[in-house]
Amino acid sequence: MKKIKDPGLGNASAPSAERMMNTNGSFNILHLNKARRFSEAYNFLVSISWGYFFFLTFLMGFVINAIFALIYLLIGIEEIVPSTGNAIKDFFNAFFFSTQTFTTLGYGAMAPHGLASGIVSSFEAFLGLVLFAFVTGLLYGRFSKPKAAIRFSKHIVLRDFNHTKAIMFRIVNNRKSTMIHPKVTVTLSLTRQNNVGDYVNDFYNLKLERNAINYLPTTWTIVHEIDKESPLFQFSKEDIKEQQGEFLIMISYYDESFNQEVHQMHSYTLDEVSLDYKFDKAYYYNEKGKMVLDHKLFDRIEKLKS
């Protein structure tokens, strides 16, 4: 099989190079000296995990209310509520008033009685409205953002197949919706040492048994047969695991939930290959004749008999 041009990852490598792509589909790249732009904040906030998003949201709310509480203390807590004579209790009173103002809730127990506190509380209420609108937009963006829900098998196997051998992994849709016209491309990166001693990456587009199907209601086992055209043909099973290389995978399909095409990426390294295993079937028919897809069986592999 002929090598292809650099797909965008660079040909340079190193003997201790880590994987190019993480298992979640993100590229394993460390950015240094990159200028930060406020315009990138939206993309960052809609891309992070839900836990991290809510943590940052609550942290931002706490910090803003704590800052305004300090401002009210500097103005004089007496403009809101009589002082208790205790700095900590006065801070908490100012913090609770700030929270009620920021959320425009206002229980009525505390209210600004001076010009300075009135100006600050009015500005805080306006800021609260703006930030709540911003967070609402982020929530909508996170829910409406098209995202694939493909689950890749934990294992990638290498086994005898059709008088030769083959690399196999499988996928399943984590949603109940049907994947329409799913298609897959697999690029193999192999690291070698050239004549001058430098480590370089060679890239190959692997020929697959099937690179597209019409729909995917169950599982799809993706097969690369290691024939004479395969870049892995020269290696034995054991030698394949010893190579420094990586399978870079991209799946794309039409998602009926979002009414548009979505994609997802994944990778396996050659040292992750399981030798002489096969995948167990993840679906079967029950006593009523209905097909059952058991997601607990999806990652199960079985050792082949010698």
KEKE-3310 file (N, C-alpha, C; in steps of 0.2 Angstrom, whole numbers, plus 5000, padded with zeros to 4 digits):
npx = (5004:5003:5011:5003:5001:5005:4992:4990:4995:5009:5025:5036:5043:5047:5057:5051:5038:5021:5004:4995:4982:4969:4959:4946:4944:4950:4965:4981:4989:5000:4998:5008:5013:5002:4991:4978:4960:4946:4935:4935:4930:4916:4916:4924:4917:4905:4911:4917:4915:4900:4900:4911:4907:4896:4903:4911:4902:4895:4906:4909:4898:4899:4911:4908:4897:4904:4913:4905:4899:4910:4911:4899:4902:4912:4906:4897:4889:4878:4870:4862:4858:4856:4872:4880:4891:4900:4912:4912:4899:4893:4898:4892:4879:4880:4884:4873:4863:4869:4867:4853:4851:4858:4852:4840:4830:4826:4820:4815:4818:4830:4837:4843:4847:4854:4862:4874:4874:4862:4866:4876:4869:4860:4868:4873:4861:4858:4870:4868:4856:4862:4872:4864:4857:4867:4872:4861:4860:4872:4868:4858:4866:4874:4865:4860:4870:4876:4881:4890:4886:4894:4900:4915:4923:4932:4942:4954:4956:4967:4967:4967:4960:4951:4961:4972:4977:4968:4964:4953:4939:4925:4909:4895:4880:4876:4864:4846:4842:4843:4858:4861:4868:4882:4899:4916:4934:4950:4966:4982:4996:5013:5029:5045:5063:5074:5086:5096:5094:5084:5067:5052:5035:5025:5011:4996:4981:4970:4963:4947:4936:4922:4918:4907:4890:4872:4863:4864:4858:4862:4877:4893:4906:4922:4933:4950:4959:4974:4982:4992:4993:4993:5000:5005:5008:5021:5024:5024:5011:5015:5025:5018:5012:5024:5027:5029:5015:4999:4981:4971:4955:4940:4923:4908:4891:4874:4863:4848:4842:4848:4846:4857:4874:4886:4901:4914:4929:4942:4955:4967:4982:4996:5001:4990:4983:4974:4979:4974:4960:4942:4927:4912:4895:4884:4871:4855:4841:4826:4814:4802:4805:4810:4823:4837:4848:4862:4871:4880:4887:4895:4909:4914:4926:4933:4945:4953:4953:4967)
npy = (4994:5011:5025:5039:5057:5069:5069:5080:5080:5080:5075:5072:5064:5055:5044:5042:5047:5051:5045:5051:5055:5056:5044:5050:5056:5069:5078:5075:5086:5099:5115:5129:5146:5152:5164:5171:5173:5182:5179:5166:5160:5156:5144:5136:5135:5128:5116:5110:5097:5093:5093:5101:5113:5117:5118:5129:5139:5140:5144:5156:5164:5164:5171:5183:5188:5188:5198:5209:5209:5213:5226:5232:5231:5240:5252:5253:5243:5247:5254:5245:5235:5234:5234:5220:5221:5211:5206:5195:5190:5202:5202:5190:5194:5204:5197:5188:5198:5203:5191:5190:5202:5200:5189:5195:5192:5196:5196:5206:5208:5214:5229:5242:5258:5269:5281:5277:5263:5260:5263:5254:5242:5243:5242:5229:5221:5223:5218:5205:5201:5201:5191:5180:5179:5176:5163:5156:5156:5148:5136:5132:5132:5121:5110:5110:5108:5099:5082:5067:5051:5039:5023:5016:5000:4994:4986:4981:4969:4956:4944:4927:4927:4923:4915:4923:4936:4948:4965:4971:4981:4987:4996:5005:5013:5024:5030:5028:5031:5029:5027:5035:5030:5028:5030:5026:5030:5024:5028:5023:5026:5025:5024:5026:5025:5035:5036:5045:5045:5051:5051:5047:5049:5038:5038:5029:5026:5014:5000:4994:4981:4984:5001:5009:5008:5006:5009:5008:4999:4990:4983:4986:4978:4983:4979:4977:4969:4960:4959:4957:4970:4978:4989:4982:4969:4964:4961:4950:4943:4945:4955:4966:4971:4976:4987:5005:5013:5019:5018:5029:5035:5040:5042:5046:5051:5053:5061:5059:5065:5078:5082:5083:5080:5072:5069:5058:5054:5043:5033:5019:5012:5002:4994:4991:4981:4966:4949:4936:4935:4936:4945:4944:4941:4954:4955:4947:4936:4936:4926:4929:4932:4945:4956:4959:4970:4970:4980:4978:4967:4972:4975:4963:4950:4935:4922:4914:4897:4887)
npz = (5000:4996:5003:5011:5009:5023:5034:5042:5054:5055:5050:5058:5071:5087:5098:5110:5108:5112:5110:5096:5096:5108:5117:5117:5106:5104:5099:5105:5109:5116:5119:5118:5123:5117:5111:5121:5118:5121:5113:5111:5122:5122:5114:5122:5134:5130:5126:5137:5150:5158:5172:5175:5169:5177:5189:5186:5184:5196:5204:5198:5201:5215:5218:5212:5220:5232:5230:5228:5241:5249:5244:5248:5262:5263:5259:5270:5280:5287:5278:5273:5282:5300:5309:5316:5324:5322:5312:5303:5303:5298:5285:5280:5280:5271:5260:5258:5255:5243:5235:5234:5227:5215:5209:5207:5216:5230:5245:5254:5267:5268:5262:5251:5259:5256:5245:5239:5241:5235:5221:5219:5221:5211:5199:5201:5200:5187:5181:5185:5178:5165:5165:5169:5157:5148:5153:5151:5137:5135:5141:5132:5120:5123:5124:5112:5103:5090:5091:5090:5096:5097:5102:5105:5104:5118:5115:5102:5090:5084:5073:5065:5048:5034:5027:5030:5040:5051:5057:5069:5075:5084:5083:5091:5092:5104:5106:5105:5092:5074:5066:5051:5035:5040:5039:5038:5040:5041:5046:5047:5056:5056:5064:5060:5059:5050:5037:5042:5055:5061:5068:5060:5054:5045:5034:5031:5022:5027:5019:5020:5025:5023:5021:5022:5027:5026:5037:5055:5067:5076:5080:5073:5066:5061:5049:5044:5032:5032:5020:5005:5001:5012:5024:5035:5032:5031:5044:5058:5069:5082:5080:5075:5087:5092:5085:5084:5082:5077:5075:5067:5068:5060:5061:5052:5050:5046:5057:5063:5074:5075:5062:5053:5047:5058:5066:5073:5082:5085:5093:5092:5098:5092:5102:5109:5104:5104:5104:5094:5098:5098:5095:5105:5101:5103:5102:5102:5100:5109:5118:5112:5100:5097:5093:5103:5110:5119:5129:5138:5134:5124:5124:5126:5123:5117:5119:5106:5101:5100)
capx = (5000:5007:5010:4999:5004:5004:4985:4989:4998:5016:5029:5042:5041:5052:5056:5046:5032:5015:4999:4993:4975:4967:4953:4940:4944:4954:4972:4985:4994:5001:4999:5012:5013:4996:4987:4971:4955:4939:4930:4936:4926:4910:4918:4927:4911:4901:4914:4919:4911:4894:4902:4916:4903:4892:4908:4914:4896:4894:4912:4909:4893:4901:4916:4905:4894:4909:4916:4900:4898:4915:4910:4894:4905:4916:4901:4894:4883:4872:4865:4857:4855:4860:4878:4880:4897:4904:4914:4910:4892:4891:4900:4887:4873:4881:4884:4866:4860:4871:4865:4846:4851:4861:4847:4834:4825:4824:4815:4812:4821:4836:4836:4848:4844:4858:4863:4879:4872:4857:4869:4880:4864:4857:4872:4873:4855:4859:4875:4865:4852:4866:4875:4860:4855:4873:4872:4855:4862:4877:4864:4855:4871:4877:4860:4858:4876:4876:4886:4889:4886:4897:4904:4920:4925:4938:4948:4955:4959:4971:4966:4967:4954:4951:4968:4977:4975:4965:4963:4946:4936:4918:4906:4888:4876:4874:4857:4841:4841:4847:4863:4860:4874:4888:4905:4922:4940:4955:4973:4988:5003:5019:5035:5052:5069:5076:5094:5100:5093:5078:5061:5047:5029:5023:5004:4993:4974:4969:4958:4943:4931:4917:4919:4901:4884:4866:4861:4867:4854:4865:4884:4897:4913:4926:4939:4955:4962:4981:4984:4999:4993:4992:5007:5006:5009:5028:5025:5020:5006:5019:5029:5014:5012:5030:5028:5026:5010:4992:4976:4967:4948:4934:4916:4903:4885:4868:4860:4841:4840:4850:4845:4863:4879:4890:4907:4917:4935:4945:4962:4970:4989:4997:5002:4984:4980:4974:4981:4970:4953:4936:4921:4906:4889:4881:4864:4852:4834:4823:4809:4796:4808:4813:4831:4839:4855:4864:4877:4885:4891:4898:4916:4917:4930:4934:4951:4952:4956:4973)
capy = (5000:5017:5030:5046:5063:5070:5072:5086:5079:5081:5068:5072:5060:5054:5037:5042:5050:5048:5044:5057:5056:5053:5040:5053:5060:5075:5077:5075:5092:5104:5122:5134:5153:5154:5170:5169:5178:5182:5176:5158:5158:5152:5137:5133:5134:5123:5110:5106:5093:5096:5094:5107:5119:5119:5121:5136:5143:5142:5147:5163:5167:5165:5176:5190:5190:5189:5205:5214:5209:5217:5233:5234:5232:5246:5257:5253:5238:5250:5256:5239:5231:5236:5231:5216:5222:5205:5207:5189:5190:5207:5199:5185:5198:5208:5192:5186:5203:5203:5186:5192:5207:5197:5185:5199:5189:5201:5194:5211:5209:5219:5234:5248:5264:5275:5283:5273:5256:5260:5263:5248:5236:5243:5240:5222:5218:5223:5213:5198:5199:5200:5185:5175:5178:5173:5156:5153:5155:5143:5130:5131:5130:5114:5105:5110:5107:5092:5078:5060:5046:5032:5020:5012:4995:4995:4981:4980:4963:4954:4937:4924:4929:4922:4913:4928:4939:4955:4969:4972:4984:4988:5002:5004:5019:5025:5032:5023:5033:5025:5031:5034:5030:5028:5028:5026:5030:5023:5030:5020:5030:5020:5028:5023:5029:5036:5035:5050:5044:5055:5047:5050:5046:5036:5037:5025:5025:5007:4997:4991:4976:4989:5007:5012:5004:5010:5011:5004:4998:4986:4984:4986:4976:4986:4974:4978:4962:4961:4956:4959:4977:4981:4991:4978:4963:4962:4960:4944:4946:4948:4961:4971:4974:4979:4993:5011:5016:5021:5019:5036:5033:5045:5040:5051:5049:5058:5060:5061:5069:5085:5083:5085:5075:5072:5064:5056:5052:5038:5030:5014:5011:4995:4990:4989:4976:4959:4944:4929:4936:4937:4948:4940:4944:4958:4955:4940:4936:4933:4920:4932:4934:4952:4957:4962:4973:4970:4984:4975:4962:4975:4975:4956:4947:4928:4920:4909:4891:4886)
capz = (5000:4995:5009:5009:5012:5030:5034:5046:5060:5054:5049:5063:5077:5092:5100:5116:5106:5115:5105:5092:5097:5114:5115:5117:5099:5104:5098:5110:5108:5121:5116:5122:5120:5112:5113:5123:5116:5124:5108:5112:5129:5121:5112:5128:5139:5127:5125:5143:5153:5162:5179:5175:5167:5183:5194:5184:5185:5203:5206:5196:5205:5222:5218:5210:5226:5237:5228:5230:5248:5251:5242:5253:5269:5262:5259:5276:5281:5290:5273:5271:5288:5306:5310:5322:5327:5321:5305:5299:5302:5293:5278:5277:5278:5264:5255:5256:5251:5236:5231:5232:5222:5209:5206:5207:5220:5235:5250:5257:5274:5268:5256:5252:5262:5255:5238:5237:5241:5229:5215:5218:5220:5204:5194:5202:5197:5179:5179:5186:5172:5159:5166:5168:5150:5145:5155:5148:5130:5135:5142:5125:5115:5125:5123:5104:5099:5087:5094:5089:5102:5095:5107:5102:5108:5122:5113:5095:5090:5078:5073:5058:5044:5027:5025:5032:5047:5051:5063:5070:5081:5083:5086:5092:5093:5111:5106:5101:5085:5070:5062:5043:5031:5043:5035:5042:5037:5046:5044:5051:5057:5058:5066:5058:5059:5043:5035:5045:5062:5063:5068:5056:5053:5038:5035:5026:5022:5026:5015:5025:5022:5021:5024:5023:5027:5025:5043:5060:5073:5081:5080:5066:5066:5056:5048:5039:5031:5031:5014:5002:5000:5019:5026:5041:5029:5032:5051:5061:5074:5088:5078:5074:5093:5094:5081:5086:5077:5079:5070:5068:5065:5060:5059:5051:5048:5047:5063:5063:5080:5074:5055:5050:5048:5063:5066:5080:5081:5090:5090:5095:5097:5090:5108:5113:5100:5108:5099:5094:5101:5094:5098:5106:5099:5108:5101:5101:5099:5115:5117:5108:5093:5096:5093:5109:5109:5126:5129:5143:5130:5118:5124:5128:5119:5119:5116:5101:5103:5096)
cpx = (5004:5005:5006:5003:5002:4997:4984:4992:5006:5020:5034:5039:5047:5051:5052:5040:5026:5010:4997:4986:4973:4961:4946:4939:4948:4961:4976:4991:4994:5002:5003:5012:5007:4992:4980:4966:4949:4934:4930:4932:4920:4912:4921:4921:4906:4904:4916:4914:4905:4896:4907:4912:4899:4897:4910:4908:4895:4900:4911:4904:4895:4906:4913:4901:4898:4912:4911:4899:4904:4914:4904:4897:4909:4912:4898:4888:4877:4867:4861:4854:4859:4866:4877:4886:4902:4906:4912:4903:4889:4893:4895:4881:4874:4881:4877:4862:4862:4868:4857:4846:4853:4856:4840:4828:4822:4818:4811:4815:4827:4835:4841:4844:4848:4859:4868:4877:4866:4860:4872:4875:4861:4861:4873:4867:4856:4864:4872:4860:4856:4869:4870:4858:4861:4873:4866:4857:4867:4873:4861:4860:4874:4872:4859:4864:4876:4882:4885:4889:4888:4901:4909:4922:4931:4944:4948:4959:4963:4970:4966:4960:4956:4958:4974:4976:4972:4964:4956:4944:4929:4915:4899:4886:4874:4867:4853:4840:4845:4852:4862:4866:4880:4894:4911:4929:4945:4962:4978:4994:5008:5025:5041:5057:5072:5084:5098:5099:5087:5072:5056:5041:5027:5015:5001:4985:4973:4963:4954:4938:4925:4918:4913:4895:4878:4863:4864:4862:4857:4873:4887:4904:4917:4932:4944:4959:4969:4983:4990:4999:4993:4999:5009:5008:5016:5029:5021:5016:5010:5023:5025:5013:5018:5031:5026:5022:5003:4987:4971:4960:4944:4928:4912:4897:4879:4864:4853:4838:4842:4849:4851:4869:4884:4896:4910:4924:4938:4952:4963:4977:4990:4998:4996:4980:4980:4974:4976:4964:4948:4931:4915:4900:4886:4874:4861:4844:4831:4817:4803:4799:4810:4820:4832:4847:4857:4871:4882:4890:4895:4906:4919:4920:4932:4941:4950:4956:4962:4972)
cpy = (5006:5022:5036:5051:5065:5073:5078:5086:5080:5075:5067:5068:5059:5047:5037:5046:5047:5048:5051:5059:5053:5049:5043:5057:5066:5074:5079:5080:5097:5110:5126:5141:5155:5160:5168:5175:5177:5178:5169:5156:5154:5145:5133:5130:5129:5117:5106:5102:5096:5098:5100:5113:5121:5121:5128:5141:5145:5146:5155:5167:5168:5170:5183:5192:5191:5196:5210:5215:5214:5225:5236:5235:5239:5252:5258:5248:5241:5253:5251:5236:5234:5232:5226:5217:5216:5206:5201:5189:5196:5205:5195:5189:5202:5203:5189:5192:5204:5197:5187:5197:5204:5193:5189:5196:5194:5199:5200:5213:5214:5223:5239:5254:5270:5276:5278:5266:5255:5259:5257:5242:5237:5240:5232:5219:5218:5218:5206:5196:5197:5193:5179:5173:5174:5165:5153:5151:5149:5136:5128:5128:5123:5109:5104:5108:5100:5088:5071:5056:5039:5030:5015:5006:4996:4991:4982:4974:4961:4946:4934:4926:4928:4921:4918:4930:4946:4958:4971:4976:4985:4994:5001:5012:5019:5028:5027:5025:5029:5030:5029:5035:5032:5026:5029:5026:5028:5024:5027:5025:5025:5025:5023:5028:5029:5035:5040:5050:5047:5050:5051:5046:5044:5035:5033:5025:5017:5005:4993:4986:4980:4996:5011:5007:5009:5013:5006:5004:4994:4988:4984:4984:4979:4982:4977:4971:4964:4957:4959:4967:4981:4983:4986:4971:4960:4960:4953:4947:4949:4954:4967:4975:4978:4986:4999:5014:5017:5021:5025:5035:5039:5041:5046:5048:5054:5056:5063:5066:5077:5087:5086:5079:5077:5068:5063:5053:5047:5036:5024:5014:5004:4991:4988:4983:4969:4954:4938:4930:4937:4941:4943:4944:4948:4959:4948:4941:4933:4928:4923:4934:4941:4952:4961:4964:4974:4974:4982:4970:4965:4975:4968:4953:4940:4926:4914:4903:4890:4880)
cpz = (5000:5001:5006:5012:5019:5030:5039:5053:5060:5054:5054:5069:5082:5095:5106:5114:5109:5109:5102:5094:5103:5112:5115:5110:5099:5103:5104:5109:5114:5117:5120:5118:5116:5115:5115:5121:5119:5120:5109:5118:5127:5119:5118:5133:5136:5126:5131:5146:5157:5169:5180:5174:5173:5189:5193:5185:5192:5206:5204:5200:5212:5222:5217:5217:5232:5236:5230:5237:5251:5250:5247:5260:5269:5262:5266:5277:5283:5285:5271:5277:5294:5307:5316:5326:5326:5313:5300:5298:5298:5286:5276:5276:5272:5259:5253:5253:5244:5232:5229:5227:5215:5205:5205:5211:5225:5239:5254:5264:5274:5261:5257:5254:5260:5247:5236:5236:5236:5222:5214:5217:5213:5199:5195:5199:5190:5177:5180:5180:5166:5159:5166:5161:5146:5147:5152:5141:5130:5136:5135:5120:5117:5123:5115:5100:5096:5089:5093:5096:5100:5101:5103:5107:5112:5119:5105:5095:5084:5078:5065:5055:5037:5024:5026:5039:5046:5057:5063:5076:5079:5086:5087:5094:5100:5112:5103:5094:5081:5066:5054:5039:5034:5038:5039:5038:5043:5043:5049:5050:5060:5059:5064:5059:5052:5042:5040:5053:5065:5063:5064:5056:5046:5039:5029:5027:5021:5022:5020:5021:5019:5025:5024:5023:5027:5032:5049:5066:5078:5082:5073:5068:5060:5055:5042:5038:5029:5026:5011:5001:5006:5021:5032:5038:5031:5039:5053:5066:5080:5086:5077:5081:5095:5091:5085:5081:5081:5073:5072:5064:5065:5057:5058:5049:5049:5053:5063:5068:5078:5066:5052:5051:5054:5062:5073:5078:5087:5088:5095:5094:5096:5096:5112:5109:5104:5103:5100:5098:5096:5098:5099:5103:5104:5107:5100:5101:5106:5113:5113:5101:5092:5097:5099:5109:5117:5126:5133:5139:5124:5118:5126:5122:5121:5115:5112:5103:5098:5091)
residu = (MET:LYS:LYS:ILE:LYS:ASP:PRO:GLY:LEU:GLY:ASN:ALA:SER:ALA:PRO:SER:ALA:GLU:ARG:MET:MET:ASN:THR:ASN:GLY:SER:PHE:ASN:ILE:LEU:HIS:LEU:ASN:LYS:ALA:ARG:ARG:PHE:SER:GLU:ALA:TYR:ASN:PHE:LEU:VAL:SER:ILE:SER:TRP:GLY:TYR:PHE:PHE:PHE:LEU:THR:PHE:LEU:MET:GLY:PHE:VAL:ILE:ASN:ALA:ILE:PHE:ALA:LEU:ILE:TYR:LEU:LEU:ILE:GLY:ILE:GLU:GLU:ILE:VAL:PRO:SER:THR:GLY:ASN:ALA:ILE:LYS:ASP:PHE:PHE:ASN:ALA:PHE:PHE:PHE:SER:THR:GLN:THR:PHE:THR:THR:LEU:GLY:TYR:GLY:ALA:MET:ALA:PRO:HIS:GLY:LEU:ALA:SER:GLY:ILE:VAL:SER:SER:PHE:GLU:ALA:PHE:LEU:GLY:LEU:VAL:LEU:PHE:ALA:PHE:VAL:THR:GLY:LEU:LEU:TYR:GLY:ARG:PHE:SER:LYS:PRO:LYS:ALA:ALA:ILE:ARG:PHE:SER:LYS:HIS:ILE:VAL:LEU:ARG:ASP:PHE:ASN:HIS:THR:LYS:ALA:ILE:MET:PHE:ARG:ILE:VAL:ASN:ASN:ARG:LYS:SER:THR:MET:ILE:HIS:PRO:LYS:VAL:THR:VAL:THR:LEU:SER:LEU:THR:ARG:GLN:ASN:ASN:VAL:GLY:ASP:TYR:VAL:ASN:ASP:PHE:TYR:ASN:LEU:LYS:LEU:GLU:ARG:ASN:ALA:ILE:ASN:TYR:LEU:PRO:THR:THR:TRP:THR:ILE:VAL:HIS:GLU:ILE:ASP:LYS:GLU:SER:PRO:LEU:PHE:GLN:PHE:SER:LYS:GLU:ASP:ILE:LYS:GLU:GLN:GLN:GLY:GLU:PHE:LEU:ILE:MET:ILE:SER:TYR:TYR:ASP:GLU:SER:PHE:ASN:GLN:GLU:VAL:HIS:GLN:MET:HIS:SER:TYR:THR:LEU:ASP:GLU:VAL:SER:LEU:ASP:TYR:LYS:PHE:ASP:LYS:ALA:TYR:TYR:TYR:ASN:GLU:LYS:GLY:LYS:MET:VAL:LEU:ASP:HIS:LYS:LEU:PHE:ASP:ARG:ILE:GLU:LYS:LEU:LYS:SER)
# end
